[in-house]
Amino acid sequence: MQSLHAALDSGITFFDTADVYGDGRSERLIAQLRRERTEPFHVATKAGRRLNPHVSSGYTAENLRGFVDRSLKNLAVERLDLLQLHCPPTDVYYRPEVFAALDDLVDAGKIAFYGVSVERVEEALKAIEYPNVRSVQIIFNAFRLRPTELFFEQAVRRQVAVIARVPLASGMLSGRFTQLTEFPADDHRGFNREGAVFDRGETFSGVDYDTGLTAVERLKALVPPGATLAQFALRWILAFEAVTCVIPGARHAAQVIDNAQAADLPQPDAATMAAVQTIYDDAIRPLVHHRW
């Protein structure tokens, strides 16, 4: 709870969660925060990953309604601020009846708005063809620039919010990792580098560990005095017009405060933006650009 309180104290008013995070515990903690604080804030949750198996056919009106009802109970609210499909299989984006079911949930007053969380640009572009998709959560960071080429332009044109997820590339862009860094056995950064459990692009944005470390050393030269690489990486994301907000994770209150302070950094100048692009083009683009 200390991290959540630190977020509100730092001026953060948007929280992203999901029904599978801690099997609902994350949502219940946010409900507790509402009871303990009076400041208004918005909550986006996600649904779909409770399906087992997680397949397109499971995205039915009945299942979606059940997921929403469970989140409403966990969050102790009568209407969800924003519901996002939780990285569903690509086929889901080609099933209009799924989005019609979400429209019905809006009409029923159970959700205010809905959007999607995606793995690939293709999915994002297809999703925003549905007129009531109001947000897209997509991986975007200095190691994942493909969204800037077409998707950002289309999102701005359609007035769709862009929520940048995995903004620090699983911590790689914090600058804290070295060749000697070891991860716990249950940490995806140790077991999912090749996509053994879920999409490979989730861990370190799909960039292999050694390549990431080398690129990070080049990025460190761009960090302004008094800032950390993590803060610079977050502020760089906010420099893009299409980005509505960034959702870095945090394990403790100090990280929350550091992340929030990134918004106070000056806008990176054109030379700095170009330098990040060059590092991406040199070291990262050939490995990941075509994949996601």
Secondary structure as UniProt FT lines:
FT   HELIX           2..9
FT   TURN            10..11
FT   STRAND          14..16
FT   TURN            19..20
FT   HELIX           21..24
FT   HELIX           25..36
FT   STRAND          42..47
FT   TURN            49..50
FT   HELIX           56..58
FT   HELIX           61..75
FT   STRAND          80..86
FT   HELIX           90..94
FT   HELIX           96..107
FT   TURN            108..109
FT   STRAND          111..117
FT   HELIX           121..127
FT   TURN            128..129
FT   TURN            131..132
FT   STRAND          133..139
FT   TURN            142..143
FT   HELIX           146..148
FT   TURN            149..150
FT   HELIX           151..158
FT   STRAND          161..165
FT   TURN            167..171
FT   HELIX           172..174
FT   TURN            179..180
FT   TURN            185..186
FT   HELIX           188..191
FT   TURN            193..194
FT   HELIX           200..206
FT   HELIX           209..220
FT   TURN            221..222
FT   TURN            225..226
FT   HELIX           229..238
FT   TURN            241..242
FT   STRAND          243..246
FT   HELIX           253..261
FT   HELIX           262..264
FT   HELIX           270..279
FT   HELIX           280..284
FT   HELIX           285..288
FT   TURN            289..291
//
